[in-house]
């Protein structure tokens, strides 16, 4: 049995959960459940990022205390994770007292690579980062993500010397010591690494008061990335916890492509500065588009994941976003595509198969001779180990579709009608066994549905009184 550590990017709590957060959670949960059915022990982190100007400004707008605001919004994300049936083991908030103490100790341990300097240049409040001259020129002085002009700032901050670690990071990425998926993102990161300047890791208290104080300098507050990225190890109790080394390095860190560079450059530089091993794999998923366009409040095409969950339920949500949204590439969501996938695939292929088999079994008093599960196929394991979840899901779904074809070819109802009981039992047991084997591989993707299917066929078989997936 191995110890497997899985992380998700902690969302900034100045807004509601969105589809991108759901993708992080669902992909990581799928991998966690897969590792558990392989017999491994899993530790699985989730949490919320709660410091920074945007948080303080939003609380002020709402006329509530900042702590009250972050408490309320952190709870929103916890409830959202629960709604998605995500099997995390550890939840961290960057306002946790223990996290703040540990982050300050991390700062002290990185002090040989930290220096103070004045900066004059462009800054994006939305991205909470400084913009290089080249980026400014390429974007015409306007942030493409937030559609707001960059601000001109002049201030004195602490910087982390990324240049101390560039060669080591490059070597780790090129050798796959730090594996970046999908493969084509590796080239992007290596190009960005060449251009990466030292990174600002503090702001003056006059500019940012809601954050972790810099050790031994009350005039400065830690900047978001050093504070937020540290959560992956502070949640494990670094630096004082004795069992930290049992879980680190992370086996898989799930992030959206928009924050990959922070996780592939700044985060490794921090770990190297702490003399800690790098994570084994960074899994970078693409964006969910809507009608072929990036989701945007200004366009009015934002899809609320809670609305999808409330309208169609959890199985439908996880089915569409884990099978029809490519694990690595940008993929498109429309309500029409979602409804079609639910009605014609989930309800028709799987729901109908369960209903037909269980009804036939109950009607003809079939007893299923429970067998040892045949295990996971090599092809399935290969895809899951390479984080190709949408392809692995397709593989399982092909098995379900073949079972639908097999039941039509074998015609067990005809065997029942002609009184061929022995053949009927053999036929039905083969079909049920095939469905349960497929359900075993399906369980990381659709844990709720898998549980219901097992309940139907193990023990005395009883057909569900209502369809597993009622058509909309």
Secondary structure, 3 states (H helix, E strand, C coil): CCEEEEEECCEECCCCCCHHHHHHHHHHHHHHHHHHHCCCEEEEEEEEECCCHHHHHHHHHHCCCHHHHHHHHHHHHHHHHHHCCCCCCEEEECCCHHHHHHHHHHHHHCHHHEEEEEEEEEEECCCCEEECHHHHHHHCCECCCCCCECEEEEEEEEEECHHHCHHHHHHHHHCCCCEEECHHHHHHHHHHHHHCCCEECEEECCCCCCCCECCCCCCEEECHHHHHHCHHHHCCCCCCCCCHHHHCCCCEEEEEHHHHHHHHHHHHHHHHHCCCCCCCEEEEECCEEECCEECCCCCCCCCCHHHHHHHHCHHHHHHHHHHHCCCCCCEEECHHHHHHHHHHHHHHHHHHHHHHHHHHHHHCCCCCCCCCCCCCCHHHHHHHHCCCHHHHHHHHHHHHHHHHHHHHHHCHHHHHHCCCHHHHHHHHHHHHHHHHHHHHHHCCCCHHHHHHHHHHHCCCCCCCCCCCCCCC
